[in-house]
Amino acid sequence: MRRYTWTALLAFALVGFLAFEVAAQNLHKVKVTAGRNSIISMLYLAGEMAGIFEKHGIDADVDVRPFAGHMAALPAKEVPCSSYAGTAAIARITKGLDFVIVGGGLTVMQEVFVKKDSAIKSIGDLRGKKFGTWSTGAGAFKATRAVIIDGHGMDIVNKKDVDLKQAAAPALLALLDRGDVDSMFNISSLTVRAASQPDKYRSVFAPNEYWKGKTGQAIVWSAPLVCWREWVDEDKKRAAGFSAAVMESMRWLRDPKNFDQAEAKFSKVTGIKNKAEAGVYRDWLQKNKIFIAKWDKETLDHQWNFLEMAKRRGVLDFVPDKKKHGLILN
């Protein structure tokens, strides 16, 4: 009797192993990069950990690397898709790269911060003051420049309006602390660091809130999901599965229990230094301040309206055809 029991167990184990092998062979392997010290790294690693990519038929090979390496990967075709800086993607399309936007993504979660005891109360009070940023070429900066022009008639790259100072992200926080700049617009992780210290810093402008007031939706152009068209056309079911998995991973992270699980494992690559910073991410995720986790006609229209506004305000030179470069796969 015991011999038959062990034989049955071995048979079940063999069947299970073969089923696993078949399932693994049916997954589409997709390499994707993510920038270190960004919530995007947690997004992909958590989605992989939770089995969300596998659920959608994707075997995600996540390569977390410094931001410059992440930005270089998609144009170089190291990866077929990426949560890529939105205005940079538009610039690449302008130069002839056949990129398509196939999903939502990281919003312009950065805000303009001043020291808590600063006399500056609003973005308009920064006219003639020192405005610090880590990069004038970043998607979030360009998006913020556009909405400040649109809402306040002030151009943060115009010397007549503000005294723009550019510095490396960690140095920028130090410059604000010393009073060498009057305000700071920094990378997402250092934005969260400032937000986690309300006794030291205060936000005077949130680009997302401005655009929500106009359209009901945040700005996705910090990092939407961008793919090469030829990869999408090669297998649209695969592309749709990848897009759906990325956006489901965003929704998964909004649950505080899921976020806490991911934060415990991936805080280092995300740049989270302490529980206060983790708390800001948890709160902002629940309030939908960080990700737009859908890509439908309404979202597409709102986000292309933003591009048209940015062109009218002189921030973008060209807006690609929405029907050609904005694809709804799900």
Disulfide bonds with the S-S distance in Angstrom:
Cys81-Cys227 1.80
